[in-house]
């Protein structure tokens, strides 16, 4: 039997049981992908991270859903760094993570009890526009509930960014897995648990927010993600590029209707037609720590 230490971290919040949870497993280079996926299923979380030494950065991070390994994820990045800070494994205010999507620079502000962590996501890749009716069907809404052309955008992980008219439409969303499968086929891949629409409204959940979003997820993951940092970065790039926000700095909110409110401060770098990076900042609170015995 081999034991691995882990921390369970709530990301994009400074409160216990807020934001989005992620288990961070340390010194996990010996674990197979199948074991990592089984651990994610055991936790009932959306994603977990598994850390190992890196030859090109301070640490290598692997990201797993219940169904597969993915190249990058936002809230698990915040959780990973919060875990490293709590264990005294960081050096100063800067850190570099090796991910399958590339190197991710991190800055850390530990002046508060719960550290504030900023990740610089990779430059956005703007993919194909998608028919509104095809995307609307995934959420069980009408095409005219969508106010801008949906588009696949990635700042490390691709999402179909979809801007909705108002909170009423956002609340009415119900995932149609058959329509999601048709969207996946349209995009040319056979798996429906990737590139789900990231549903966005241009009004915060609270007076402090500028956007409010939801991400409905296909099985075997839980049915909804409380806060999605990678999609929030892609969303920010989309909104700035298409002139849907007045400032490249804004506050994104998600998870409030799930009882897990999350918040990120986002900054898009570069002009709308030449975005270079997206910075996504949030806090990470270590909720519990333990050992995994395998």
N, C-alpha and C positions, 0 to 999 in steps of 0.2 A: 504493500500500500504506500502511495506517495501522497503527501499533503501539499497544498498550495494555499497561500494566504489570499484573501480577497477583501475588498471593501464594496459595500452597497452604497451608492451615491445618488442623491437626488440632484439633478442638473437643471440649470436655468431657474433656480430658486434659492432663497436663503432659509426656507422653512422646511421642517420635516414633513414628509408626505406631499410636498408640492412638486411642481415641474415633472421631470421624467426620470425614472429610476434606471440605473445601470449598475451591474456588478462588474468590478474590475479585478481580474485574476492576475496576480504577479508571477513572474518567472515561469511562464506557461509555454515556453518554446517546445517542450516535449509533447504537448497535447495534440492529438490529431484533430482535423476538422470535424470529424464525426462526433468526437467527444465534446468539442466546443459547442456544436449545435445542440447536443443532448443537454448540456448544462443550461443553455438559453431556454430550452423547453422546460427544464426543471424549475427555473426561476419564474416562468410566466412573464418575463420581461420581453420587450420588443428586441433589444440588442444587449450584448455584453462585449467587453473587450478583454483581450488576452495579451499580456506584455512579455517581451523578450528583449535581449540585448540587440543593439544596432551597431553596424560598422560605419554608418553615415549620419547618425543623429544621436540624440541623447537616449532615446528609447524607441523600440519598434512596437507599433500597435496593430493588432489584428481585430477586425470587427466582424461579429457574427450575428445574423438573425437565427431564428429557429430552423430556417430552411436552407441557409447558404452563408458563405462568407461574402462580404461586400467590401469595396475598396476604402470606404470612408463613411463616417457618420458624425453628426454634429454634437448631439447631447452626450454620446459616449466619449467624445473628445474632452468636453468639459469635465465629465465625471472622472476620466483617466487622470487628468492633471490635478483635480482636487484630491484624488487618492494619493498621488505622488507627493503633493504638498503636505498632506496629513501625516505621511510616513517619513517626512524629512528627506525625500529622495530628489528634490530639485535643487538647482544651484542658482540663486539669485532670482531675478525677475524675468529671465528669458529661458526658453526651452525649445528644442526642435524635436518634432515627432516624425518618425518614418512611417508612412502609410502606403498602401498599395496605390493610392491616388497621387502620391508624391510627398515631398517634404512639407510639413505644416508648421510654420512658426507660431510660437505661443508667447504671450506676455502675461505676467501674473502680478496682480495687486493684492497683497496679503495683509493690507492694513486693517481690514475688517475681520471679524471673527470667521466669516465665511468668505473664502477668497473669490475675487473677481478675475475671471480668466478670459482672455481674448485670443481667438484663433484667426489666423489669416488664411481663408480658404483660397484655393487655386483660382486663377482667372476663369471667368465663366465661359462655358461652351454653349452656344445657342443652337439648338437642334431644330427639328422641323416644327412648323405650325401644324395644328390639328383641327379638324372640323368641330365646330361647337356642338353639333348634335351628337356626334360620336362620344365626346367627352361628357356632355350633360347626361347622357344615358347611364354613365357609370355611377352618378350620384342620384339618379332618379328625379332629375329636375328638367326644366325646359331649356332649350338652346338660348332663348332670349333672357334667361337668368344670368347668363355669362356676358360680361360687359367688354371683354377684350379677347382677341384671338388667343386660345390656349397654345402654349409652346413648351417643348421639352428643353429644359435648361439644367446644366450641371455645374456645380462648383466643387466637384469631387464625387457626386452621386446624382444621377439624373432624375428629375421629377417633371411631371406635366403641370406647369404653373397655370392656374385657372382662377381668374378674378371674377367674383360674384357681385351681384347688385347690392345686397345688404345682409344683415344678420338673419333675417327671416329665411332667406334662401339657405344660408349656411346651416341653420338649425334643422332644416327639412331634409338634409342629405341622408341618404340611405345607400349603402354600397350594393351595387348590382354586380355580382361576380361574373355573370355571363357577359355583360357589357364591358367589364374590365378585361375579360379574355379577348373580346373582339378588338378592344383598343390595343392590347398587346400584339395581336395578329397584325393589325394595321401598322404597328411600329416595327414589325419584322422579327419578333422574338416570341418564344412559346410559353414563357412564364408570366403569370399575372400578378406575382407579388413583387414586381419592380415597376418603377415609373408610374405609380399610382398618382392620380391628380392631387395636387396640393391646392386645396380650396382656400382662397384668400378674400377677405373683405378689406376695404380701405377705411375702416373704422375700428378703433381698438375695442377690446372687451371692457376696458375701464377708461376713465378720463385721461390716464397717463399713457395710453397706447395709441399707436397710429395704424396698426393693422391687427387683424384677428383672423386666425386660420384654423383649419382642421385637416387631418390626414387620416382617412379611413383605410384600413389595411386588410389584405386577404389572408386567410388561414395559410399556414399554421400559426402566424403571429397573432397577438391580441387584436381585437377589432378596431382599435383606434390608438394613435400615438399621442401621448400627452403634450410633448413638445418636440419639434423636429428641426434641429439646428442646421443640418445640411440643406434641407428644403428651404429654410428661412434665408439662407445665403443665396440660393438660386432664385428665390422669389424677389429678393432685394435687387439683384442684378436685372431681372426682368422688368420690375417696376421702374427702375431708373432708366433703363434703355428705352422704354416705350413712353416715357414722360408721364407716368401715372403717379409719381410722387414729386413734390416740389423740392425736397432736400434729400441729399444722399445719406443723411443721418436720420434715423428714426427708431422707434421702439416697436418691436413685434411682440404680440401676445398670442398665447395658445394654451389650451387645456382647461380653461376656466369652467366650461360646462361639464367637465369630467370631475370637478372638485380637486384638480391638480394644476392650479394656475402657474404658468411659466412666463418668463419675460426675457427678452434679449435686446441689447442695444446693438444696432447694425450701422455700419458705414461702408458705402460703396466708394471705391477709389477709382478716379479717372472719369473722363467725360462719358456721357451716355453711349457714344459710338466707339469708345476705346477704353472699356473698363479693364483695369489691371488686376484688381483683387477685391475681395469682400471680407471685411472684418466683422466677426460676430462675437459679442461679449455676453457672458452670463456668469452667474455664481454657481458653485457646486458645494453641496452640504453632505458630508459623510454621515450616513444614517446608522450603519452598523458594519461590523467587521467580523471576519471569521476564518475558518479553514475549510477547504474542500478536500475530501479524502477520496482518492481514486485508486 
